[in-house]
Amino acid sequence: MTETFEAAAPARRSRWTGTWPTNTGWVVLGALTGFGLLVGGTAIAGGTWQDAVAEDPTTAVGVAALCYLAAAVTGVRWTAWLVALLASAIPVTSELLDTPRWIAFVLVGLVLTGVGLARGRSATWPQAAAMAGFFGVAAVALFLEPRVGLALAGLALAAHAGWDVLHYRRDVVVNRSLALWCIGLDLTMGGICVALAL
């Protein structure tokens, strides 16, 4: 089972994770990033973070899932960090092309999955399935009543933290620092969205 999660040779011991101060630092940085993304995303729409809509956590789920999928496809752990930055262009490009964000995330996910399968990367399957599950639930939330949709998308994002924990503990696919950072982001942004919907 573990071999299907492997995307690269086992990671070398890192000075960036493994102790409670460094691990806590990554989680806190992720939490601050999650709140910052929520504030920034809603500010662009002319509101405050209390005006979050389902599209905000859905976008975060899409970026998180693409990070893991890209690392699985390439077999290079740090690719996930690069994709965390590059995938932020997907919402901007979607707006410019007047296309819903969820369609752009699905298309990028399908292309990455196709490349991973063509390259024979066994880690592609579980990452593609995770994207379909987490992002699929979040995308469905976009079509529900706004408060229900925000709660469901927030729950999908918060649930992704379990995927992060699995990868951190097994030390597979992505750098442990990314998994920790993602735990903080997912739980903070997802939790806030659920709380705002109640």
Beta strands, then each sheet from edge to edge (+ up, - down):
end
